[in-house]
Amino acid sequence: MFYYRFEVNIINKYICIHGHFYQPPRENPWLEEIEIEESAYPFHDWNERITDECYAPNGASRILDANKKIINIVNNYVKISSNFGPTLLSWLENNNQEVYQSILEADKESQQFFSGHGSVLAQVYNHVIMPLASSRDKRTEVIWGIKDFVYRFGRMPEGMWLSETAVDTDTLETLAEHGVLFTILAPHQAKRIRLIGTNTWIDVNKDTLDIGMPYICNLPSGKKISLFFYNAEISHEIAFQKILENGENFAKRLINFFPDNLSTQKLLSVATDGETYGHHHRFADMALAYALNEIETKNLAHITIYGEFLEKFPPTFEVSVTENTSWSCVHGIKRWEDNCGCRAMYACLISDTSTCYPIALQNHQSSKKIKEWDQKWRRPLRDAITWLNIQLSHIFETEMKFLFQDPWHVRDVYYELMVVRSPENIKAFFNTYSKRQPSPEEVTKSLKLLEMQKNALYMQTSCGWFFDDLAGIETVQIMMYASRAMQLARDVSHHDLEPQFINLLAKAESNLPEIGNGGSIYIKYVATAIFDIHRVAFQYAISSLINGKPDESVITTYNISTKSFRTEKKGTINLATGYARLQSKITLKESTLVFITLHMGEHNFLGGIKPFVSPENFEQITEDIWSSFNQNNLPELILGIYRYFGFHTYSLGHLFKDGKRKVLYNVLNDALNEVSFEYQQLYKRFYSLVTIMKESNISPPPSLELPIQFTLNNKLLSCFSISDYDTNQVKHIIGELLKGRYQPDKKNLSLYAKESIAIQIKDISINPFDINKIIKVNQFFSLINPLKLNLDLQICQNMYFKIGVMMCPRMEIEKESGDNIAADWLEQYIILGEHLGVKC
């Protein structure tokens, strides 16, 4: 147990809690969307899952009373220091606006608490290990990080987080050159210190460095930057021990850091991955919220952030850093280039993405007798990526000079297009930076080269080396970016870098012999995932076929304009033909392609894609194909597709993951409807008989019991999915479930019930004075109570709390003045709060 030591006053005690919130870029580089990640189940991908477990809860974290009732909901981001990876913020902006806005609003609100300083810091753009990056790449990473921050937060950043806190002097020079005032390091990264104005240096280590103040680092260029050093011991306890299981103990651990009777100000700075608060430790966001509230309300210390503390207490000591060091590798930065022994102790392998393997258990003592894994693959992977980056740089410089005076400056400002890729913005970009007015072909070529460089930076993302095996999904992801960069290089320069890159990767061996080396991993998992315009067109064509009309929104990175479309179905055979113009939103390249798609029932699809030559050629092809279809001559129809399209024929395996799932579920839909209908008939005929058997403790045949159980659950799900559900019908169905002791489908019923409650409470927020809406949702809770569902009510609690803040004080006043309607409203709203676990 932790206990508070006796406190005299708090005037010199300052606490800054920093969270590094980041997810590696997971987007398919051809689609710029995250494909399904089975290991994140039941969520679509890890970004969704971690948002649910961490990013959303921290934007609306609960503070509980002694009875475990919510008494306050707070935005943790307001009172902590934080940085968010730009690639994560980009994903949140497009996929979860509520969480995204909670972060932006927190930065604005924090300025009211911290003397005008915002709580959020910038981050180098895509988490490269800066000391391993070239000076040019360092520069772009910092510039893009700053530009992204300004775009989102509307102000210049004061500080910038370095990936893995990896540092060298050149990195600090780059930060200082671009106006960054400070960064945060681990205490072991300090080499020596001296009092400003003196000549005597004092060597320090992680144990002797005073981390309670900022330091100034004077750089060779004459520039300077301030450095903060976090408390490694407490940060380690937060990240890896059980300190976050109890918010009060967390607060006490922070306060007890300070010695009694402080005579000067002292800062306690702790820094961990932001995902610690909710993802690594479930509900740790609540421990954080409680600790912050405890410290503030009991006046135990000042909660501060780095920018505010730096302004109040400028450095009095100078520091120099130990070159090429980081916070997560005791060997410096070897973790991202060598077999140094630092490892994550787990990996999620591309060969089985549904499972993450606990490598810590796979040693020589394991019953499976699996040898202990090493990371010898890191060096050849680093060499391959470095070689490729150099080759891509040569191509970029050579090919860009035709239109731009300074190609690398153009790359630095390319973020302006990455964030707002509109035709108007593209035109303005070239008007500003090109030497002359470019042709459409030159615009496309330039955009391809810039995208090539973007992917060249993405392929250096640190996560590719962090985990335990070469076949990890993060490592394969950086190979994907490398592949996309090489594809673009080949398009614009006709240099094929891929064979040599594969040869270099082949020097890296997976720990699993059956997976092989980096070259075989690339060929099996990366080369097969490469998308070209023909595969994009096939995805559009097959989606249009199953929808029965052109689906021009199926690929978000392309503008698709259908020029001709015809579809017809005979029995199990479904055919679609046509042609369409496809334009990349990224490079503006246009292609007009002819498509034919044939569905022969179940999972059997065949299609052909080829360039549009002329209306006459298109008419000849389609006339021949439709003639075979109308004659019910399937063999000739298939031969016709191969005859006209040759090697450009495609099947289900050529679709991207989510597209394939969509198609297969669509194919299954008719079958599922048929099964559901048959089950309903069995339910109508045998419910009474089977129920009597169950009541008499006679086991009914599963072939009858399961269809009845399925039908009752399905009927209940249908009721939950409509806003004006019939209360009596819901009550009747639940009664039938309980009477026959049929198993409720708790997983799906919980999900649907939660959505129904959320819709009803949102309806209350639109007209909070309507007491009947409150009564209705209270009745719903009473109806579903016997099912004992596991309801995730976080969103509902958030809405309830906001309504309560606005309405409850007003209703209390009106109740006191004798208003019976207000009294009834409060009574029902308090009951709703009981259901939700929130105090009104």
N, C-alpha and C positions, 0 to 999 in steps of 0.2 A: 504493500500500500504506500501511496505517496501522501505526505502531509505538508501543508504550507509552513514554512518557517516564519517566525515573527517578523512582521514588516514594520519599518519605521515610516517610510514614504516611498512613493514610486517615481519621484521626479527624475531619477537617473536611469530608470529601467525601460528599455525599448525592445520590443519583440517584432520581428518581421518573418512571416511564414511565406515561403516561396514555393509555388507549384509549377513545374515544367510540363505543360499539357501538350502532348504530341502524339500523332499517329503517322506511321510511314505512309507515303503515297501508295495506294493499292489499286489505282485505276488501271484498267487495261489501256495501254498507251495508244491503241488504235481507236478505241471507242470512247476513251476518257470517262468511263464509268466503271464502278467496282462491280465485278461479277460475283456471283454467289460464292461464299466461303463456307463450306460444310462444317468446319471446325467451330464456327461461331453460332451454330444452331442453339436455340430456335430462331436466331436473328439471321437476316440475309447475309450480313458480313460483320467483320469485327468493328468497323466504325459504328455501325448501328448498335451493336451489343455494348460497347464501352460508353457510348453516349447514354444509353439507358442506365448503365450501372454507375456512371461517374459524372459526365459533363452536365446532364440534365439535373441530377440530384444536387449538385453543388450550386446550380443556379436557383434552386428553391429547396434549401435544406431545412430539416425540421429540428426544432428545439422542443423537448418533451418535459412534462412535469413528472412528479413522483409517481403518478398513476399511468405513465406512458401515453398520456394524451398530448397531442400537438398544441403547444401554446403560442408558437411563433414559427413563421417560415421566412427564412432569410436567404439573401444572395451572398454566398461565401466569397464570390469573386470581388466583392466590394472591399473586403477587409484584409485580403491577402495580396501579396505580390504574385504575379503570374506572367507566364509567356505562353503563347499558343502558336504551334507550328502553322505557318501560312497555308500549307496543303490541307491541314485539318480544318482551319477556318473556312477555306474555300468549299470543302465538303459540307460543313455545317450550313453555310450560306445557301447551298443548293438543296439540302436535304432535311434540315431541321431549323427553321427560322426562329422558333421560340427559344431554343438554346442559344443560337447565334446572337439574337438580340439581347439575351440576358447577359452575355459577355460584354457586348458593346455598351449597354446601359450601365453595367457595373463600373466600367472605366470612367464614365462621365460622373457617376455618383461618387466614386472614390475621391475625386478631386475636391469635393466638399469637405471630406474628412482629413485629407492629407495635404493641407496648405497649398492646394492648386495642382498637386502632382497626381497623375493617373497611376492606377495600380498595375496596369499591363505594360510589359516590356516587349520589344520586338525580338525576333529570332532570325538567325541566318536561314535562308529561304527553305532549303529542302534537306537539312540535317546532314550535310557533309562533314567529315572530320577536317576541320580547317587547316591544321598543319600539314595534312597530306594533299591538300589541293594546291593547284598552281596559283600564282599571284593574281592572274586574270580571273580565275574561277572564284577566288576569295572575294575579289572586288564585286563580281556579279552577285554572289550570294548575299553580300551585305546590302548592295543597292536594291536588289529585289525584295529583301526582307524589310527594308525601310519603306520602299514604295508600297508594299502590301499593307504595312502598318498604317501609313498615312491614308490609304484608300479606305481602310476599315474604321479606323479610330479618329480620323480627322485631325490629327496632330502629329508632330514629330516625336519619335520615341526618345526617351532619355537614356534608357539602357538597352542592351541587346544580349540575349542568351546565346552562348556558343554550344553547338551540339556536343554532348558529353563533356561539357566545359573544356574541350580540347583546345590548347592554347600554345602559341608561339609568338615571338615578337612581331613577325610579319602580320599575323592576324590582328594583334592589338593596334598596329599601325593602320591597318585597313579600317578598323572601327573608328579610331580617332580621326582619320582623314574625312570620314563621312559624318562627323558630328555626334557620334555616340559618346555619352559622358561616362558610362560605367558598364562593367560586366561583373559576373559572379563566378568565383572559383572555389575549389576545394582547398582546405588549409595546407595540404601537402604540396600544392602547386606554388606556394611562396618559397623563394630561395633565400632572400636576405632583406633586411629592412634597415632604415636609418632615419633619424629625426631630420625633418626638412631643415636645410640650412647647415647641416653638419656633413663631415666627410667620412665618418666611421660607419662602416657597414657591420651589421650583426647577422650572422647566419641563423636561420630559423628552420623549424620543422613543424609538422602538424600539431605537436604537443606544446611547443614553445611560442608559436605565433599567437598574438592577441587578436582574436577574431571579433572583438567587440567594437571595432571602429573601421572606417574605410581607409584605404591607402591610395597614394598617388603613384602612378607608374610613369616615369619620364622616359620617353622613347628616343631612339637614335635620331629621328627626323626633327626633334625639337617639340613634337606634339606630346600630349599627355592624356592619360585616361585614368579614372578612378577604379579601384578594384575592391570588391567586398569578398570576404571569405566566410562561408557558412560553417556552422558547428557540425562537424562530421559525426560525432558520437550520437547526439540526439537525432540527427537526420537519419542515421542508420537504424536507430530504435523505431523511428516513425515508419520507415520503409519496410523493415524486415522483422520487427518484433511485435508485441501485442499491446503496445502503448495506446493504439487507437481503438481498443475494445471499450474504453471508458473515457468519455470526454472530460470528466473531472480529473481523472488521473493524468490525462494529457496536459491539462492546464497546469496542474501542480508540477509536473516534470519541467515544463518551460519556466515557471516562476522560480523553482528551486535551483535553477542554473545560476541565478544571481547571488553573489556573496552579500552578507549582511552589511549594512551601513556603507553603501556605495558613496564615494566622495565625488566621482565624476560619472558622466553619462556612459552607458555601456549598452551595446546592441547584441541581442541574441538573434542570429539569423539562421534559419533552418531551410534546407532546400532538398526536395525530392521530386520524383516524377509526380505530376499532378494526378495521375491515375491511381496513385496510392490511396486517394480519398474516394473510395467507392468501388473501383475495379479490382485492385490488388487486395484491398480489405473492404469487404462488403459493409455498407452503411458507415464507413469512416468519415463521410461527409458530415454526418450528424455529430460525430466526436469533434470534428473541426469547428462546426458551428457552435457547439456547446462550449468548447474551450475559449473561443473568441468572446462569446457572450459573458462567460464567467470572469475572464480577465478584465473586460471593460466594465461590467456592472459592479464588480467588487473593487474596482480601482486598484488592481494588482500591478499593472504595468501599462506603458503606452503601447498601443498597437500602431505600428508604423510601416512604411515601405521605403525602399532604398532611396528613391529620389528625394523624399522629404528629409530623411535622416542626413543625406549628403549635403543638402542645403543648410540644415541647422548646424551640422557639425562637420565642417570641411576637414580633409585629411591633415594630420600633423606629422605623419610619417610617410616616407617613400618606400616603395617595395620593388624588387625585381623578381621575375617569375622563373621557375624552372621550365626550360624549353621542352616542347613536345610531351606535355602531360595532360591527363584527363581525370575525370572523377570516377570512372568505372574500370580503369585498368591500372594495376599497381606497377606495370612495366612501362608506363608512359602512354603511348598510342599503339602499341604492338597488337592490341586486340583487333585492330582493323587492317592488319597486314601480315601477321605472323602467328605461329602456333605457340603463344606465350603462356598458355595455361589458364587464362581468364576465359570464362565461358558462362553461358546462361543456365546450364544444366537442364535444358529442354529444347525441343525443336518441333515445329509442325512441318512435316515433310510433304513435298508436292506429290509424292507417290500415294499418299493416303491423307488427304486434307481434312478428313473427318475426325482425326485423332492428333492430339499433341503428345509427343512422347516424353516422359520424365526420364531424361538421360541419366540423371543422378542414380537411378536404380540399375542402370545397364552397365555393370562393371564385372570384374572377374569373379565376384562372389554371387552373381545372379544365377538363379536356377537355369536360365536360358544360356548361360555361359557366353554372353555377348561381350566382346572385348571392350575395354574403356575407349570411348571416342576421343579422337584428337582433332585438331583444327589445322593440320598441315596444308589443307586446301586453301587457306586464306592467302598465302603468299602468291601462288600462281593466279588466283582470282584477281588479286590486286595488280599483278603484273599485266594481266590481260586487259583489265579496265584502263590502266594507265596507258598502255600501248594504243588502245582504241581511241582514247581521248586525244592523244597526240595526233593520230591520223585524221581524226575529225576536225581538229583545229587547223591543220594544213588545208584541208578541203574548204573549210569555212573561209579562211583568209583569202585563198585563191579565187573562189567563186563569188565572193561578195564584193570584191574590189571593183567589179564592173559597174556597180551602181552606188556604192557608198565609200565615202572618204575614209572613215574609221569603222571597220566592221565590228570591232569589239565594243565600241561605244554604242553601236546600234543594238548589240546583244544586251547591253546594260539597260537600255530603255525599252527593250522588247516587252517587259512586264506590262507596259501601257496597253499592249494588244492582248496579252494573255488574260487580263482581268476584264476587259470590255472588248470583245471581238466582234464589233459591228462593222458593216460596210463603211459607215461614215468615219469611224475611228481608224480603220485600215487606210482609207484615203488620206486622212490627215497625217497619219504616221509617215507615209511615203512622201507627202508634200513637204514635211518638216526635215526629214533626214536623208533623202536620196539626192544624188547630184543632179539628176534630171528627171523628167517625167517618164516613168517606166511604162512599158507595155503590159497588158494583162499577163502574158507569159512570164515576164520578168518579175512581176509581183508574186506570182505563184512560186517561182524558183526561189526568190528571197525568203518567202514565208517557210518554204520547206527547209532551207538552210537554218533559219532561226529555230524552227521546231527541232531540227537535228541537234542544235546546241542545247536546247532545253532538255532533251532526252539525255544528252551527254552529261549534264549536271545531275539529272535524276538517277543515272546509273551509278553515281558515286554515293548515293544515300547510305549512311553508316549501317543501317539495319542489315544490309547484305552480308556483313561480316560478323555481326554481333552474336548470332545464335550458333548452335552446335554443329550443324552439318551443312555441307554444300547443297544438299537437296532441300533445304528449308524454303518455305514459300517466300520469305523475304529475299533470299539470295536469287531465286528464280525470277522474282519480280525485277531486280536490277538487270538481270540478263534480258528481260523483256524490253526494258528501256534501251539497252544496248542494241538489241535487234531492230527496234524502231529507228534508232539513230542511223544504223547501217543501211536500212532500207531507204531512208531519205537521202543518204549520201550517194547511194547507187543511182537513185532517180535523177539527181542533179549533176553528178560528175562521172557516172559510169564506172566508178571505182568499187569493186566488190571486196569489201573488207571481211566478209563473213568467214570464208575458209580459214584464213589465218587466225581469226579470233577463236574459232572452234578448236584449232590446233593448240592454241595457248591454253584454252580452258581444259583441254584433255590432260594437261599436266596436274590438274587438281582432282583428287580422288575423294569420293564419298566414303563415309565410314561403313556403309552397307554395300557389300560387293555386288548385290543384285541390281543396285541403282547405277553403279559404274562411275565414270568420271564426268567432269564438267562438260566435255564435248558431247557425250551421249545424253546428258541431262538436257543440254541445249537442243539437240536434234529431236528428242522425244517430247519435250514439254514446251519449248519456246518456238521452234521452227513450225510446229503444227498449229500454233496459236496465231501466227502472223495473218493479218487481214490485209487484203488488197481490195480494190474497188469492185472486183467480181464477187467476192464473198459478201461484201456489203450489199450489193445488188441482190444476191440470192436471199439474204436475210429479209430484205424488203419484199421480194417476190413471194417467198413462202408465207410470210406474215399476211400479205395481201390475199393469198390463196385461202388461208384458213378463215380470214375475216369476211371473205366474199366481196371485198372492195379494196381499193388501194390504201395501204397503210403508210402514209408518208412521214409519220412521226416515229417510226420504229428505231431509227438510228439518230441520236440527238446531235451528233457531230456532222450531219449531212443535211443539206436542203434537197428534198426530193420532189420532182415535178413529174407527175404521170402524164405521158403523152398518149398512150393507148393501153386499154386494159379490157380483157374479156375473160370470163370464167364460166364454167358449166360443170355440172355434176351428173354422172350416170351411175346409179348404184353406189358402189364403193370407190369408183374412179372419179377424181376431181382434177380438172385441168385449168390452168390460167396461162394466158399469153399476153404480151404487151411490150412496151418499151418506155423508158423513163430517163429523164436527165437528173444526174446526181452531181451535186457540188459540195465539196468539202468546205465546211465553215472555217476550218483552220488554215488551209492553204489556198482556198478558192479554186482549186483545180476542178474542171468540169468534165464529165463523161456522159455520153448518151449510150445506153446499153439496152439490148434486146434480152428479154427473159422468157423462159418457159418453165413452168413448175407443174409437176405431176404428183398427185397423191394417190397411191394404189391401195389405201386401207392400212389401218394400224400405223406402224412406224415406217412404212415404206414410202419414201419420198425420192424423187429424182428431178433435177433441174438443170437447165443450161443457161449460160450467160455469155454474150458476145457483143462487141461494139456494133452500134447501129450504123449501117452502111448507107441505105437509101430506103425510101418508102416502098419501092418495088421489091427490093431484096427482103424486107420485112414481110411484105404481103405474100411473097413466094413461100417463105418459111412457115408462116402461120397457116396458110391455106393447106399446105401439105400435112401439117400436124393435126389440124382440125378435121381434115378428111379421114385420117386414121381413127381419130376419136369417134367421129360420127358413125364409122363402120364397125365400132366396137372391136377394133383390131389392136389390142394392147401390145403385142410383140412388135408390130410395125411402128406403133407410136413411140415405143422405147428406142427402136433402131433409128427412127427419125431424129430423136433428140441427140443421140450419139453422132449421127451423120452430120447434122448441122453444127453441133457445138464441140465435137471432138474432145480434147482434153479439158475443156472448160465446162465439164459437167459436175454437178454437186449433189450431195445427199445430206441426210440429217446431221451427220458428223461434222459438216462444215459450218454449222451454226455456232454462234457464241453461246456460252453456258445458259444465260438467262433466256435467250431466244429459243434454245432447244427445250428448256423446261416449259416455256409458254406453249410451244407447239405440241409437246407430248400431253400436257394437261388438257389442251383443247381437243386432242384426239380422244382422250379418255372421257371427256365430258359426256358424250352421248351414252357411253357404256355405263357411267356412274348414274346417270338419270334412269337408265333402264333398271339397274340394280335397285335403286331407291324405290322405283315404282313397284317392283316385285316384292320388296321388303314390306311396303305399305299394305299390299294385299295379304301377306302372311300375318301382319299385325292385326288387320281387321278380322281375319278368320280365327286366329288362335290366341289373341290376347287373353280372353277370359279363361280359356282352358289352361294355358301355361301359367297364368297368375294363380289359379286355384292349386295347381301342382306345387308351385313355390310356397304358397301359404301352408300347404300340407307337408312341407319339407320333403317333397318328392322331386328329385332332380329332373327337370325337363330336358328334352333333346336340345343340345346347343344349336342345331340347325334351325330351331324355332325360337329359342330364347334370344339369340344374338340379333336376328332381324327385328324382333320386337324392341329390344333395347336400342338398337340403332335408330329405328323409326321414332321412338319417343324422344331421344336426344336430338334428332334432326328437326322434329317439330318444335322443340324448345328453342333451338338455335334460330329457327326461322322467326319465332316470336321476338326473340331478343334483337333481331337485326332490323326491326321496324320501329319507328319512334312512337307510333300510335298503336302499340301492342294491346291486345285484349287481355285485361287483368284476369278475367274469369277463365279464359283459355289457358293462360300460363299456370294458374292455380290447379286446373284440371289435369294438365300434363304432368306437373310435378307430383300431384296426388297419385297418378297412375304409376309413375316411376317408383315412388316410395311404397305403394301398396304391394307391388310385385317384387320389391327389393331388387330392382334392376339397377345396374351400375351407371350413375351419371358420368358423362364424358367431361370430367372436371377441367381438363386442360382447355378444351374449346369453349365449354360453357363459361368458364372464368373469363376468358378473353372477350367473348360476346357480351357477357353481363357487364364487364368493366366498360366496354364501349357504349353500351346502352345507358349506364349511369352517367358517363361523361357527357353524352349528348343531352341528357335530361338536365344536368347541372348547368351546362352551357345555355340551355333554354331558360333556366332560372336567371342567369346573368343578364340575359337580354331584357327580361322584365322581372326584376327581383321582388316586386311588390305582389306578384301573383302567388298567393299562398297555396292555391290548388296544385301548382307545379311542384311545390315542396312536398305537399302531402303525397303526390303521386310517386315521387322517387322514394319516399319513406315506405310506402306500400310495397314498392318493388323490392326493397331490402328485406322486408318481412316475408315476401313471397319466396325469395331465393334462399332464405336462411336455412331451411332444412337440408339444402344441398351441400352445405358446408364447403363452399367454393373458396379457392385461394385467389383473392382479388388483389391485383396491384392497383391501388387507388391513388397513386401519387398525383396524377394529373387532376383527378377529381378533388383531392384535398387542396391542391393549389387554387383551383377555381373557387372552391368553398371559402377558403381563407380570404381571398380577394373580395368576394361578395360580402363576407362578414365584416371586414375592415370598413367597407363603405356603408353597410346597412345597420349593423348591430348597435352602434352608439346612438344612431338616430331613433331606432325602434325602442331602445331603452328609455330615451327621453320621452317619447310619445306614450310609452306604457306608464311611466311615472305620472304623466298628466291625465291618466285615466282612459286612454285609448285601448279598447278591448281588441280591436283588429291587430294593433301592434303587439299586444300581449299574446294573441294566438299565433301571430307570425313568429315571434321569438320562440314560443314553445315548440313549434314545428321545426324551426331552424336548428334549435338545440338538439332535437331528436336526430335530425340529419347529421349533425356534428358527431353525435354518439356513434352512428353507423360508420362514419368516416374516420373516427378516432381523432377529431379536432375539436378544441374548445371554441365556442362562439365568442 
